[in-house]
Amino acid sequence: MTLIGKLVVATAFATLCSVAHASDVHARIDVNGIQGGIVLEGNDISAGGESVNATWEKDEKKQNCQLVSYFIAGKEWKTGTFSFTPDKSGTVDIRVLGTHSNPSAWTLITDIKATGTTLANGDFKNGLAGWTLSNWVKDGSKATVVDGQTPDSKAIKVSHDNGVVQSVPVVGGQVVKITFSYKVAQ
């Protein structure tokens, strides 16, 4: 790896550490448009959240095709909202994960709603229907649908290495807004 490459990786790591402190547990939703070459511009984000492009990617185009949104989770349910605008029409992946800085921490996420696109089963009342498991580490653990600990709700229990993903259509220039509920899994 060249010196410039090492500096890029170090900068990306520092950026992630500034967003995700080791003691914090996060709800994380990534939007990925790499496969279709869809550049994503982050727009608004609710208090307590931060969105960054994928600075760890070596290719600048790939960096701008991924948007990572983090929200610090606590013991009580919170609501997070963020929005993005794709530069062209196509399909992006919505990936639901947990904390990068503490991969063994688990987060509950539910009531995922989207405007500007169609997202299926964001309340997980139909189990994993519409979602695909996304396990980066093959250690036997996996994201699971659990009782969301609120009346009539289910939630997905995720970690950094064990999440779920759903592909959704987007229209170039049209804002997509994602809203969801989250908390630390106990």
C-alpha positions in Angstrom: 0.0 0.0 0.0 1.3 3.4 -0.9 1.9 6.2 1.6 -1.2 8.1 0.3 -3.2 4.9 0.6 -2.2 4.5 4.2 -3.1 8.1 4.9 -6.5 7.6 3.3 -7.2 4.5 5.5 -5.9 6.3 8.6 -8.1 9.3 7.9 -11.2 7.1 7.3 -10.5 5.3 10.6 -10.2 8.6 12.5 -13.4 9.8 10.9 -15.3 6.7 12.1 -13.8 7.0 15.6 -15.0 10.6 15.8 -18.5 9.4 14.9 -18.6 6.2 16.9 -16.9 6.3 20.3 -15.9 2.9 21.7 -18.3 3.1 24.7 -21.4 4.1 22.5 -23.8 1.7 21.0 -25.2 2.8 17.6 -28.0 2.2 15.3 -26.6 2.3 11.8 -28.2 2.3 8.4 -26.1 2.3 5.3 -27.3 3.2 1.8 -25.3 1.6 -0.9 -25.6 2.6 -4.6 -22.2 1.2 -5.8 -23.7 -1.6 -8.0 -25.6 0.9 -10.1 -23.0 3.7 -9.8 -25.5 5.9 -8.0 -23.9 8.8 -6.2 -25.7 9.6 -2.9 -25.9 13.1 -1.4 -26.7 13.2 2.3 -29.2 15.8 3.2 -30.9 16.3 6.6 -30.4 14.1 9.7 -32.1 14.3 13.1 -30.4 15.3 16.3 -28.0 12.7 17.7 -27.1 11.3 14.2 -24.3 11.8 11.7 -24.0 10.8 8.1 -20.7 10.2 6.3 -19.7 8.9 2.9 -17.6 5.7 2.8 -14.2 7.4 3.2 -12.6 3.9 3.7 -13.2 3.0 0.1 -10.1 3.6 -2.1 -12.1 4.6 -5.2 -13.7 8.1 -4.8 -16.7 7.1 -6.9 -17.4 4.2 -4.5 -17.0 6.6 -1.5 -19.7 8.8 -2.9 -22.0 5.9 -3.7 -22.3 4.9 0.0 -23.9 6.9 2.8 -23.5 5.7 6.4 -25.8 7.1 9.1 -25.1 6.6 12.8 -27.3 7.3 15.8 -26.3 6.8 19.5 -28.7 4.3 21.1 -29.8 4.2 24.7 -32.0 2.1 26.9 -35.2 3.9 25.7 -36.6 3.9 22.2 -35.5 6.9 20.1 -36.5 8.0 16.6 -33.9 8.7 13.9 -34.4 10.3 10.5 -32.1 11.0 7.6 -32.5 11.8 4.0 -30.4 11.5 0.8 -30.7 12.3 -2.9 -29.5 9.9 -5.6 -28.0 11.4 -8.7 -29.8 9.0 -11.0 -32.5 6.3 -11.0 -31.8 2.7 -10.1 -31.7 0.5 -7.1 -29.8 1.0 -3.8 -29.4 -1.3 -0.8 -30.6 -0.3 2.6 -28.4 -2.1 5.1 -29.5 -2.2 8.8 -26.5 -2.7 11.2 -25.2 -1.9 14.7 -22.0 -0.3 16.1 -18.8 -0.3 14.1 -16.6 0.5 17.2 -18.1 -2.3 19.3 -19.0 -5.1 16.9 -20.3 -7.4 19.6 -22.9 -4.9 20.8 -26.5 -5.5 19.7 -29.1 -2.9 18.7 -32.8 -3.2 18.2 -34.3 -1.4 15.2 -37.9 -1.3 14.0 -40.6 0.8 12.4 -38.4 1.7 9.4 -40.3 3.9 7.0 -39.3 5.5 3.8 -40.7 8.2 1.6 -39.4 8.6 -1.9 -39.1 4.8 -2.3 -40.9 1.6 -1.4 -39.6 -0.4 1.6 -41.2 -3.6 2.7 -41.8 -4.9 6.2 -40.0 -2.2 8.0 -41.8 -3.2 11.2 -40.6 -6.8 11.0 -44.1 -8.1 11.8 -43.7 -10.5 8.9 -40.4 -11.8 10.2 -37.6 -11.3 7.7 -39.9 -11.1 4.7 -38.4 -8.6 2.2 -35.0 -8.6 4.0 -31.9 -10.7 3.5 -29.5 -11.6 6.3 -26.1 -9.8 5.9 -23.4 -11.5 8.0 -19.9 -10.3 7.6 -18.4 -12.6 10.1 -19.3 -16.3 10.0 -19.2 -17.0 13.7 -22.7 -18.6 14.0 -24.4 -15.4 15.2 -27.0 -13.6 13.0 -29.5 -10.8 13.1 -32.9 -12.0 14.4 -36.4 -10.7 14.7 -37.4 -10.4 18.4 -40.2 -8.9 20.5 -39.6 -5.2 20.2 -40.6 -4.6 23.9 -43.4 -2.3 22.9 -47.0 -3.1 22.3 -47.6 -5.0 19.1 -44.1 -4.6 17.8 -41.3 -6.7 16.5 -37.7 -5.4 16.0 -34.6 -6.7 14.2 -31.7 -7.3 16.6 -28.5 -6.4 14.8 -24.8 -5.9 15.4 -22.1 -4.5 13.1 -21.3 -7.9 11.6 -24.9 -9.2 11.6 -27.5 -7.1 9.8 -30.1 -7.2 7.2 -30.4 -5.6 3.7 -33.2 -4.7 1.3 -32.9 -3.4 -2.2 -35.2 -0.5 -3.0 -35.8 1.6 -6.2 -34.8 5.3 -6.3 -35.5 8.1 -8.7 -32.6 10.4 -9.7 -33.0 13.8 -8.0 -35.8 12.7 -5.7 -35.2 12.9 -2.0 -35.5 9.7 0.0 -36.3 10.0 3.7 -35.7 7.1 6.2 -37.3 7.2 9.7 -36.9 4.4 12.2 -36.9 3.6 15.9 -33.9 2.2 17.8 -32.5 1.3 21.2 -29.8 -0.8 22.8 -30.7 -4.5 22.9 -30.9 -5.7 26.5 
